[in-house]
Amino acid sequence: MRRNLLVLPLAALIVLTIPFSPVSATDGDNDPGVPTLIAPDLQYLIEAYHILPLEDTIYIGRFDSHVATDIDPTSLKINGTLDPLSTAMLPVDSIEGLTGEVMQITVLRHDFLMSYGLVFDSAALTYTVEGMLYNKCPFEVEGDVTIRGHVSGDLNADGVANIVDIRYLISHIYEGGPPARPLPVLSDFNEDGQINLLDILDLIAFMLE
């Protein structure tokens, strides 16, 4: 008996591999295209040293052709390295400025602020949220945050530069007190590579300007 053979055209046997790029979206004007917001959007470096740990909340809404429920929350990284404390889904349009269902992400403020290194004065910066969608496609969204950073001469990180900082530096140099915060290198106020009396004198001169 002769069997009927199914003959497929050559085109049907060719498997196409289509490259793809990570889904990305960037913040901009507060229109339906805004993918992410952070609260608070004005932060102070000194808050990294709050006695009780503070938290930041990041929100992600609709971006490109995707919605927040497409995101695998276990894959999330903030600013490339930070793991969220928690995630939750919020109702549609529950956050002003975002559209669709919203993913709420919390992260320690200390870790978030420290991810930028030392910031001086006031700086408009970008934060990122990246991860994987459930369809295994990587994504990244960007948003804006303003950080009020280190105040020159503020060696004890209390937010102001005054005589207390002079006493703080004297204690560090002559009494074994703690170094400048948030980075010990700030004790070298005149940036000559040494921490000594000259730094105290330059700090005093700075305060008197």
Backbone as CSV, one residue per row, in Angstrom:
resi,resn,N_x,N_y,N_z,CA_x,CA_y,CA_z,C_x,C_y,C_z
1,MET,0.850,-1.193,0.000,0.000,0.000,0.000,0.883,1.239,0.000
2,ARG,0.536,2.177,-0.822,1.295,3.420,-0.889,0.712,4.428,0.083
3,ARG,1.576,4.992,0.902,1.109,5.983,1.870,1.165,7.380,1.264
4,ASN,0.163,8.179,1.647,0.161,9.579,1.206,1.169,10.377,2.025
5,LEU,2.051,11.075,1.361,3.064,11.890,2.042,2.636,13.345,2.069
6,LEU,2.851,13.959,3.225,2.559,15.385,3.361,3.821,16.163,3.012
7,VAL,3.755,16.937,1.957,4.901,17.705,1.501,4.710,19.163,1.913
8,LEU,5.639,19.673,2.705,5.553,21.060,3.167,6.443,21.934,2.306
9,PRO,6.005,23.116,2.001,6.867,24.041,1.254,8.089,24.402,2.084
10,LEU,9.187,24.725,1.394,10.438,25.021,2.072,10.291,26.152,3.087
11,ALA,9.488,27.146,2.774,9.321,28.306,3.657,8.783,27.903,5.018
12,ALA,7.987,26.814,5.066,7.385,26.394,6.315,8.400,25.744,7.243
13,LEU,9.568,25.366,6.695,10.578,24.699,7.491,11.619,25.657,8.035
14,ILE,11.530,26.935,7.657,12.505,27.920,8.097,12.031,28.570,9.395
15,VAL,12.855,28.503,10.427,12.526,29.112,11.714,13.235,30.457,11.794
16,LEU,12.462,31.488,12.007,13.030,32.825,12.083,13.336,33.175,13.527
17,THR,14.507,33.726,13.790,14.882,34.238,15.103,14.851,35.757,15.036
18,ILE,13.944,36.342,15.789,13.759,37.786,15.739,14.373,38.399,16.985
19,PRO,15.408,39.201,16.840,16.016,39.837,18.023,15.065,40.848,18.636
20,PHE,15.193,41.046,19.946,14.353,42.046,20.600,15.208,42.865,21.540
21,SER,14.737,44.069,21.780,15.421,44.965,22.702,14.573,45.100,23.956
22,PRO,15.217,45.392,25.114,14.446,45.572,26.335,13.399,46.667,26.173
23,VAL,12.239,46.430,26.765,11.209,47.458,26.794,11.693,48.577,27.688
24,SER,11.573,49.807,27.240,12.017,50.922,28.065,11.049,52.075,27.913
25,ALA,11.025,52.884,28.937,10.199,54.088,28.896,10.857,55.092,29.802
26,THR,10.703,56.367,29.490,11.308,57.409,30.300,10.240,58.374,30.766
27,ASP,10.519,58.953,31.924,9.612,59.949,32.475,9.665,61.194,31.603
28,GLY,8.666,62.029,31.755,8.646,63.261,30.988,7.612,64.173,31.570
29,ASP,6.811,64.774,30.721,5.727,65.603,31.222,4.691,64.706,31.867
30,ASN,3.912,65.249,32.787,2.892,64.459,33.450,1.695,64.249,32.528
31,ASP,1.873,63.341,31.562,0.813,62.954,30.665,0.647,61.452,30.779
32,PRO,-0.292,60.824,30.025,-0.495,59.384,30.161,0.740,58.554,29.865
33,GLY,1.798,59.151,29.267,2.988,58.384,28.959,3.961,58.265,30.124
34,VAL,3.700,58.980,31.223,4.603,58.904,32.375,4.537,57.506,32.969
35,PRO,5.684,56.794,33.061,5.635,55.415,33.537,5.831,55.249,35.033
36,THR,6.506,56.208,35.694,6.851,55.999,37.102,6.970,57.317,37.849
37,LEU,6.631,57.273,39.130,6.760,58.408,40.037,7.338,57.898,41.351
38,ILE,7.962,58.806,42.106,8.507,58.444,43.419,7.979,59.414,44.460
39,ALA,7.744,58.915,45.665,7.296,59.761,46.771,8.184,59.485,47.990
40,PRO,8.769,60.564,48.551,8.714,61.942,48.070,9.660,62.154,46.891
41,ASP,9.340,63.135,46.052,10.210,63.403,44.905,11.279,64.442,45.228
42,LEU,11.240,65.007,46.449,12.312,65.850,46.975,12.831,65.174,48.238
43,GLN,14.115,64.805,48.227,14.691,64.091,49.355,15.957,64.785,49.826
44,TYR,16.292,64.540,51.090,17.449,65.172,51.707,18.447,64.096,52.120
45,LEU,19.717,64.309,51.763,20.743,63.320,52.068,20.789,62.992,53.549
46,ILE,20.531,63.982,54.388,20.581,63.763,55.831,19.564,62.711,56.281
47,GLU,18.491,62.524,55.512,17.467,61.547,55.873,17.991,60.113,55.834
48,ALA,19.140,59.912,55.191,19.738,58.577,55.172,20.168,58.147,56.568
49,TYR,20.317,59.121,57.483,20.818,58.828,58.826,19.729,58.973,59.883
50,HIS,18.493,58.944,59.457,17.373,59.033,60.392,17.421,57.863,61.368
51,ILE,17.135,58.130,62.635,17.193,57.080,63.659,16.268,55.923,63.299
52,LEU,15.046,56.242,62.919,14.106,55.221,62.458,14.196,55.144,60.938
53,PRO,14.486,53.975,60.374,14.647,53.857,58.914,13.425,54.377,58.162
54,LEU,13.670,55.233,57.172,12.605,55.763,56.333,12.497,54.935,55.065
55,GLU,11.342,55.038,54.426,11.112,54.296,53.191,10.687,55.235,52.077
56,ASP,11.072,54.901,50.867,10.593,55.574,49.671,9.578,54.673,48.983
57,THR,8.647,55.302,48.289,7.646,54.549,47.541,7.727,54.924,46.072
58,ILE,7.910,53.924,45.244,7.980,54.111,43.793,6.735,53.480,43.179
59,TYR,6.148,54.192,42.219,4.948,53.700,41.546,5.237,53.522,40.053
60,ILE,4.735,52.432,39.498,4.847,52.187,38.056,3.449,51.962,37.496
61,GLY,3.109,52.729,36.456,1.830,52.556,35.777,2.031,51.955,34.397
62,ARG,1.168,52.322,33.471,1.271,51.811,32.102,2.505,52.379,31.419
63,PHE,3.243,51.529,30.699,4.384,52.001,29.922,4.417,51.239,28.610
64,ASP,4.616,52.007,27.524,4.547,51.447,26.175,3.249,50.662,26.040
65,SER,3.318,49.423,25.613,2.106,48.604,25.452,1.885,47.695,26.648
66,HIS,2.575,47.964,27.748,2.515,47.074,28.905,1.831,47.750,30.088
67,VAL,1.320,46.918,30.992,0.715,47.399,32.224,1.493,46.819,33.391
68,ALA,1.263,47.365,34.568,2.038,46.969,35.742,1.897,45.483,36.068
69,THR,0.733,44.907,35.761,0.532,43.487,36.060,1.363,42.581,35.163
70,ASP,2.004,43.138,34.128,2.904,42.344,33.285,4.259,42.127,33.955
71,ILE,4.535,42.855,35.027,5.860,42.842,35.646,5.969,41.698,36.653
72,ASP,7.090,40.983,36.595,7.406,39.978,37.605,8.070,40.690,38.777
73,PRO,7.385,40.849,39.913,7.935,41.652,41.016,9.195,41.048,41.630
74,THR,9.403,39.743,41.476,10.599,39.115,42.058,11.867,39.479,41.297
75,SER,11.725,40.106,40.135,12.894,40.422,39.306,13.362,41.863,39.450
76,LEU,12.672,42.667,40.248,12.902,44.106,40.260,14.231,44.510,40.901
77,LYS,14.866,45.504,40.304,16.046,46.151,40.865,15.864,47.660,40.725
78,ILE,16.184,48.388,41.795,16.114,49.839,41.778,17.543,50.374,41.636
79,ASN,17.729,51.293,40.703,19.059,51.854,40.430,20.112,50.773,40.211
80,GLY,19.682,49.686,39.641,20.603,48.634,39.224,20.965,47.611,40.263
81,THR,20.851,47.948,41.570,21.344,47.035,42.601,20.390,46.810,43.773
82,LEU,19.439,47.699,43.985,18.617,47.652,45.202,17.413,46.735,45.037
83,ASP,17.207,45.877,46.028,16.026,45.022,46.057,14.892,45.732,46.792
84,PRO,13.669,45.627,46.320,12.540,46.246,47.022,12.308,45.604,48.388
85,LEU,11.781,46.406,49.316,11.317,45.849,50.580,10.020,45.088,50.375
86,SER,9.160,45.638,49.524,7.867,45.011,49.261,7.298,45.568,47.966
87,THR,6.321,44.850,47.420,5.575,45.316,46.246,4.094,45.017,46.466
88,ALA,3.262,45.800,45.806,1.806,45.602,45.903,1.162,46.180,44.658
89,MET,-0.009,45.674,44.318,-0.763,46.206,43.191,-1.875,47.110,43.705
90,LEU,-2.011,48.277,43.067,-3.043,49.250,43.420,-4.082,49.320,42.304
91,PRO,-5.276,49.803,42.607,-6.340,49.868,41.591,-5.981,50.773,40.421
92,VAL,-6.733,50.634,39.349,-6.539,51.430,38.139,-6.638,52.920,38.458
93,ASP,-5.683,53.701,37.915,-5.672,55.157,38.038,-5.713,55.631,39.492
94,SER,-5.124,54.861,40.408,-5.160,55.237,41.820,-4.100,56.269,42.183
95,ILE,-3.115,56.466,41.315,-2.062,57.453,41.559,-2.133,58.509,40.467
96,GLU,-2.318,59.753,40.873,-2.414,60.842,39.905,-1.142,60.933,39.072
97,GLY,-1.318,61.029,37.768,-0.189,61.108,36.864,0.153,59.798,36.192
98,LEU,-0.375,58.678,36.714,-0.140,57.361,36.129,-1.457,56.796,35.607
99,THR,-1.371,55.958,34.589,-2.579,55.349,34.033,-2.534,53.851,34.224
100,GLY,-3.714,53.247,34.231,-3.827,51.797,34.375,-3.585,51.356,35.807
101,GLU,-3.486,50.024,35.987,-3.143,49.493,37.289,-1.738,49.949,37.661
102,VAL,-1.486,50.072,38.955,-0.233,50.639,39.431,0.469,49.651,40.357
103,MET,1.765,49.454,40.123,2.575,48.662,41.050,3.253,49.605,42.033
104,GLN,3.100,49.306,43.314,3.724,50.084,44.381,4.952,49.333,44.882
105,ILE,6.083,50.027,44.924,7.348,49.418,45.328,7.930,50.244,46.471
106,THR,8.323,49.597,47.560,8.969,50.317,48.656,10.441,49.914,48.734
107,VAL,11.286,50.885,49.101,12.723,50.664,49.214,13.243,51.513,50.363
108,LEU,14.265,51.047,51.051,14.839,51.830,52.144,15.427,53.134,51.604
109,ARG,15.080,54.252,52.240,15.571,55.541,51.775,17.083,55.637,51.925
110,HIS,17.636,55.080,53.002,19.093,55.090,53.173,19.773,54.465,51.963
111,ASP,19.311,53.289,51.568,19.931,52.585,50.442,19.735,53.352,49.140
112,PHE,18.537,53.918,48.970,18.246,54.671,47.753,19.170,55.884,47.636
113,LEU,19.289,56.655,48.707,20.130,57.852,48.673,21.603,57.488,48.500
114,MET,22.055,56.460,49.172,23.459,56.074,49.095,23.826,55.519,47.718
115,SER,22.831,55.098,46.947,23.127,54.563,45.617,23.639,55.648,44.669
116,TYR,23.498,56.927,45.059,23.981,58.038,44.237,25.364,58.528,44.661
117,GLY,25.921,57.938,45.710,27.188,58.450,46.209,26.981,59.782,46.906
118,LEU,28.031,60.569,46.988,27.939,61.856,47.688,27.375,62.923,46.759
119,VAL,26.272,63.517,47.179,25.613,64.568,46.398,25.779,65.894,47.137
120,PHE,26.210,66.932,46.423,26.369,68.262,47.018,25.233,69.177,46.572
121,ASP,24.808,70.030,47.508,23.782,71.028,47.214,22.502,70.352,46.709
122,SER,21.894,70.894,45.656,20.639,70.338,45.140,20.886,69.778,43.743
123,ALA,20.466,68.532,43.524,20.728,67.881,42.240,19.466,67.202,41.734
124,ALA,19.153,67.431,40.453,18.050,66.727,39.786,18.626,65.454,39.171
125,LEU,18.170,64.313,39.647,18.751,63.032,39.259,17.690,62.094,38.686
126,THR,18.159,61.021,38.099,17.277,60.012,37.517,17.384,58.711,38.315
127,TYR,16.245,58.089,38.580,16.258,56.744,39.162,15.726,55.758,38.121
128,THR,16.099,54.502,38.269,15.661,53.480,37.326,15.021,52.314,38.067
129,VAL,14.057,51.709,37.403,13.473,50.447,37.854,13.577,49.476,36.687
130,GLU,14.217,48.357,36.924,14.373,47.380,35.855,14.006,45.990,36.359
131,GLY,13.747,45.104,35.414,13.376,43.744,35.771,12.910,42.992,34.546
132,MET,12.067,41.988,34.788,11.557,41.150,33.710,10.030,41.180,33.709
133,LEU,9.471,41.147,32.510,8.045,40.918,32.374,7.792,39.416,32.467
134,TYR,6.556,39.040,32.680,6.239,37.615,32.773,6.508,36.866,31.468
135,ASN,6.575,37.611,30.353,6.895,36.961,29.085,8.405,36.857,28.853
136,LYS,9.185,37.110,29.929,10.650,36.997,29.914,11.345,38.116,29.154
137,CYS,10.632,39.162,28.820,11.238,40.314,28.158,11.719,41.294,29.228
138,PRO,12.983,41.729,29.176,13.461,42.711,30.154,12.844,44.087,29.909
139,PHE,12.730,44.864,30.962,12.203,46.214,30.824,12.976,47.146,31.749
140,GLU,12.879,48.417,31.465,13.454,49.457,32.324,12.643,50.728,32.177
141,VAL,12.320,51.353,33.307,11.657,52.652,33.282,12.496,53.624,34.100
142,GLU,12.390,54.903,33.774,13.154,55.943,34.453,12.211,57.016,34.982
143,GLY,12.596,57.609,36.112,11.848,58.717,36.681,12.799,59.747,37.259
144,ASP,12.243,60.850,37.736,13.049,61.956,38.243,12.900,62.104,39.748
145,VAL,14.011,62.430,40.400,14.002,62.721,41.832,14.998,63.847,42.080
146,THR,14.669,64.736,43.014,15.575,65.809,43.401,16.126,65.506,44.785
147,ILE,17.447,65.586,44.924,18.104,65.299,46.200,18.860,66.540,46.666
148,ARG,18.545,66.979,47.873,19.316,68.048,48.508,20.465,67.363,49.244
149,GLY,21.676,67.617,48.767,22.814,66.835,49.229,23.595,67.466,50.361
150,HIS,24.840,67.070,50.409,25.732,67.499,51.476,25.991,69.000,51.416
151,VAL,25.960,69.647,52.573,26.258,71.076,52.688,27.741,71.229,53.005
152,SER,28.448,72.017,52.212,29.874,72.225,52.463,30.104,72.727,53.880
153,GLY,31.052,72.109,54.574,31.359,72.477,55.950,30.536,71.748,56.987
154,ASP,29.523,71.012,56.563,28.662,70.265,57.496,29.298,68.900,57.734
155,LEU,30.200,68.815,58.678,30.957,67.590,58.907,30.239,66.575,59.784
156,ASN,29.248,67.014,60.554,28.518,66.066,61.397,27.175,65.663,60.791
157,ALA,26.914,66.112,59.552,25.726,65.699,58.792,24.415,66.016,59.499
158,ASP,24.356,67.224,60.106,23.084,67.637,60.712,22.321,68.610,59.825
159,GLY,22.856,68.856,58.621,22.148,69.684,57.652,22.553,71.135,57.630
160,VAL,23.403,71.575,58.576,23.862,72.963,58.599,25.361,72.992,58.885
161,ALA,26.016,74.042,58.415,27.439,74.237,58.686,27.592,75.351,59.703
162,ASN,28.126,75.029,60.886,28.255,76.028,61.935,29.394,75.659,62.884
163,ILE,29.454,76.335,64.023,30.554,76.129,64.965,30.593,74.709,65.507
164,VAL,29.464,74.041,65.519,29.420,72.654,65.995,30.292,71.763,65.114
165,ASP,30.357,72.074,63.839,31.187,71.278,62.930,32.668,71.508,63.188
166,ILE,33.028,72.723,63.585,34.423,72.996,63.959,34.806,72.161,65.174
167,ARG,33.923,72.151,66.166,34.177,71.342,67.365,34.228,69.860,67.006
168,TYR,33.416,69.449,66.088,33.373,68.046,65.646,34.712,67.650,65.020
169,LEU,35.263,68.522,64.183,36.534,68.231,63.515,37.685,68.236,64.526
170,ILE,37.678,69.167,65.475,38.707,69.193,66.523,38.692,67.884,67.307
171,SER,37.471,67.424,67.636,37.326,66.172,68.378,37.887,65.000,67.584
172,HIS,37.639,65.006,66.274,38.135,63.915,65.438,39.661,63.903,65.387
173,ILE,40.261,65.069,65.225,41.711,65.140,65.042,42.472,64.938,66.355
174,TYR,41.980,65.524,67.452,42.759,65.535,68.688,42.201,64.638,69.795
175,GLU,40.969,64.187,69.667,40.366,63.410,70.749,39.885,62.033,70.303
176,GLY,40.160,61.675,69.050,39.751,60.356,68.568,38.271,60.240,68.292
177,GLY,37.624,61.382,68.074,36.194,61.354,67.766,35.925,60.814,66.375
178,PRO,34.669,60.645,66.039,34.326,60.074,64.734,34.708,60.999,63.585
179,PRO,34.970,60.436,62.413,35.302,61.249,61.241,34.058,61.918,60.673
180,ALA,34.277,62.733,59.660,33.166,63.438,59.020,32.167,62.451,58.433
181,ARG,30.918,62.883,58.424,29.861,62.089,57.815,29.308,62.849,56.611
182,PRO,28.849,62.176,55.571,28.715,60.724,55.452,29.984,60.015,55.019
183,LEU,31.028,60.757,54.608,32.272,60.129,54.180,33.433,60.689,54.989
184,PRO,34.292,59.829,55.547,35.429,60.301,56.342,36.345,61.258,55.589
185,VAL,36.428,61.114,54.264,37.323,61.965,53.478,36.955,63.440,53.602
186,LEU,35.733,63.751,53.978,35.323,65.145,54.137,36.039,65.827,55.295
187,SER,36.659,65.036,56.181,37.456,65.627,57.260,38.654,66.393,56.708
188,ASP,39.107,65.997,55.512,40.201,66.708,54.834,39.591,67.909,54.119
189,PHE,39.246,68.935,54.893,38.449,70.035,54.366,39.182,70.815,53.287
190,ASN,40.498,70.960,53.406,41.235,71.715,52.403,41.761,70.829,51.264
191,GLU,41.437,69.554,51.326,41.718,68.606,50.237,43.204,68.553,49.870
192,ASP,44.061,68.542,50.903,45.495,68.431,50.629,46.012,67.019,50.900
193,GLY,45.115,66.113,51.179,45.507,64.729,51.410,45.859,64.408,52.848
194,GLN,45.760,65.389,53.751,46.066,65.184,55.167,44.948,65.795,56.018
195,ILE,44.743,65.190,57.176,43.737,65.709,58.110,44.480,66.225,59.326
196,ASN,44.511,67.553,59.454,45.308,68.154,60.524,44.789,69.551,60.873
197,LEU,45.607,70.317,61.589,45.206,71.649,62.037,44.813,72.555,60.881
198,LEU,45.449,72.396,59.733,45.140,73.258,58.588,43.675,73.103,58.160
199,ASP,43.128,71.909,58.311,41.718,71.712,57.959,40.807,72.465,58.920
200,ILE,41.190,72.504,60.186,40.406,73.258,61.169,40.436,74.748,60.838
201,LEU,41.630,75.254,60.516,41.765,76.675,60.195,40.984,77.033,58.928
202,ASP,41.038,76.158,57.930,40.299,76.428,56.680,38.790,76.357,56.919
203,LEU,38.380,75.445,57.787,36.951,75.357,58.111,36.479,76.617,58.822
204,ILE,37.293,77.124,59.752,36.947,78.362,60.447,36.847,79.511,59.457
205,ALA,37.830,79.604,58.551,37.810,80.674,57.538,36.577,80.562,56.652
206,PHE,36.190,79.348,56.317,34.994,79.143,55.499,33.746,79.635,56.233
207,MET,33.685,79.354,57.534,32.521,79.769,58.319,32.423,81.290,58.425
208,LEU,33.559,81.961,58.367,33.581,83.417,58.523,33.383,84.181,57.228
209,GLU,33.366,83.473,56.116,33.192,84.146,54.821,31.826,84.782,54.698
